[in-house]
Amino acid sequence: MKITMFIVSTALFVFLATCGHAEVKENPWMKATKGSWAKHKNTTQTKVAGQAFNTENTTTTTLLDKDENGATLSIKTQMGSTKTENKMKVPATSDYSKMGMDVKIKEVGKETITVAGKSYDCTVSETILNFGGKETITTTWTCDKVPSGTVKAVTKNDMMNSTIELVEYEVK
């Protein structure tokens, strides 16, 4: 149960970290059209209570609807033979100062990267989250052509390393 909660918490942080490059960030799904989707692969190495765990999953996120307040997403995740599907309403913008989170985000440059055999011109940002005395650093490569914005994200702290990479996407 603790491992599942850790993975869910990490996924939520990565989602929040990849929404933009400022303290108040626009959700990239607000620029997408209804029915657009993005599929990502997540590979995580975790150390919990002295034990090492390697997990891999895929997540397909689809924009179901949006309005001025936010976007409704379908999130389908597969880890091994286990499949889940959830709907999530996400706000149009996120203001970390109002969430009680110590988050610092900075744009660190531009870079062309290749994932899943395709090249993307990306903005690279670094997000540092301090929570419960633990520091987590996520480096994110984003591209406006991708509905979710995220092409790649690498998250590291003293308990885990996680890499999320775009597999495929479709703009409707």
C-alpha positions in Angstrom: 0.0 0.0 0.0 2.8 2.4 0.9 4.5 1.7 -2.4 1.3 2.4 -4.4 0.7 5.6 -2.5 4.3 6.6 -3.2 3.9 6.0 -6.9 0.6 7.9 -7.0 2.2 10.8 -5.1 5.2 10.8 -7.4 2.9 10.7 -10.5 0.9 13.7 -9.2 4.1 15.7 -8.5 5.4 15.0 -12.0 2.1 16.0 -13.5 2.2 19.3 -11.5 5.8 19.8 -12.3 5.3 19.5 -16.1 2.5 22.1 -16.4 4.8 25.0 -17.1 7.7 27.2 -16.0 6.4 29.7 -13.5 5.0 29.8 -10.0 1.6 30.3 -11.5 1.3 27.9 -14.4 -1.2 27.3 -17.1 -2.2 23.7 -17.6 -1.0 22.6 -21.1 -4.3 20.7 -21.6 -6.0 24.1 -21.8 -4.4 24.6 -25.2 -5.4 21.1 -26.5 -8.5 20.2 -28.4 -11.1 17.8 -27.1 -10.2 14.2 -27.9 -6.4 14.9 -28.1 -4.3 12.4 -26.1 -0.8 11.5 -25.1 0.7 8.2 -24.1 3.8 8.1 -21.8 6.0 5.3 -20.5 7.2 5.7 -16.8 10.2 3.7 -15.5 10.9 4.1 -11.8 13.6 2.7 -9.5 12.5 3.0 -5.9 14.1 2.2 -2.5 11.7 1.6 0.3 12.7 0.1 3.7 16.0 -1.1 2.2 14.3 -2.9 -0.7 14.7 -1.9 -4.3 11.8 -2.0 -6.7 11.7 -1.4 -10.4 8.3 -0.5 -11.9 7.2 0.3 -15.4 3.9 1.5 -16.6 2.2 3.3 -19.4 -0.3 6.1 -19.1 -2.6 7.4 -21.8 -4.2 10.8 -20.9 -7.1 12.1 -23.1 -8.8 15.5 -22.9 -12.5 14.8 -22.4 -13.7 18.4 -21.9 -12.6 21.8 -20.8 -13.9 25.2 -19.8 -12.5 28.4 -18.3 -12.0 26.7 -15.0 -10.0 23.6 -16.1 -9.9 20.4 -18.1 -11.4 17.0 -17.5 -9.0 14.2 -18.3 -9.3 10.4 -18.8 -6.2 8.7 -17.4 -5.7 5.1 -18.3 -2.7 3.4 -16.7 -1.3 -0.1 -17.2 1.2 -1.7 -14.9 1.9 -5.3 -15.9 -1.5 -6.9 -16.3 -3.2 -4.3 -14.0 -5.2 -1.6 -15.8 -6.9 1.4 -14.2 -9.0 4.2 -15.6 -9.8 7.4 -13.8 -11.3 10.8 -14.6 -9.6 13.8 -13.2 -10.6 17.5 -13.2 -7.5 19.7 -13.3 -7.5 23.4 -12.8 -6.7 25.8 -15.7 -3.8 27.2 -13.7 -1.8 26.0 -10.7 -0.5 28.5 -8.1 1.9 26.6 -5.9 2.1 29.4 -3.3 -1.6 28.7 -2.5 -1.0 24.9 -2.2 1.4 25.2 0.8 4.2 23.6 -1.3 7.7 24.8 -1.4 8.3 24.6 -5.1 10.8 26.5 -7.2 10.6 26.3 -11.0 13.1 27.7 -13.5 13.5 27.5 -17.2 17.0 26.3 -18.0 17.1 26.5 -21.7 16.0 25.0 -25.1 17.0 21.6 -26.4 16.1 19.2 -29.2 15.6 15.7 -27.9 14.6 12.4 -29.6 12.1 10.1 -27.9 10.3 7.1 -29.5 12.2 7.9 -32.7 10.9 11.5 -33.1 12.7 14.7 -32.5 11.1 17.5 -30.5 12.2 21.1 -30.0 11.7 21.5 -26.2 11.9 24.0 -23.4 13.8 22.5 -20.5 12.8 23.4 -16.9 13.9 22.3 -13.5 11.4 21.9 -10.6 12.6 21.6 -7.0 10.1 20.4 -4.4 10.9 20.4 -0.7 8.4 18.4 1.2 8.8 16.8 4.6 12.5 17.6 4.7 13.1 15.8 1.4 14.1 17.4 -1.8 12.9 16.2 -5.2 14.3 17.5 -8.4 12.5 17.1 -11.8 14.0 18.1 -15.1 11.3 18.4 -17.7 11.4 18.7 -21.5 8.1 20.2 -22.9 6.9 21.0 -26.4 3.7 22.9 -27.4 3.0 20.4 -30.2 2.2 17.6 -27.6 -1.2 17.9 -25.9 0.1 17.2 -22.4 3.2 19.4 -23.1 5.5 16.7 -21.6 8.0 15.0 -23.9 10.3 13.8 -21.1 10.6 14.2 -17.3 13.3 12.9 -15.0 12.6 13.0 -11.3 15.2 12.2 -8.6 15.3 12.1 -4.8 17.0 10.0 -2.2 14.3 7.3 -2.5 13.8 7.0 -6.3 14.6 7.8 -9.9 11.8 8.1 -12.4 11.9 8.7 -16.1 8.7 9.5 -18.1 8.9 9.6 -21.9 6.4 10.3 -24.6 5.5 7.2 -26.6 2.9 8.7 -29.0 0.2 11.3 -29.2 -2.6 12.6 -31.3 -4.0 16.1 -31.7 -7.7 16.1 -32.7 
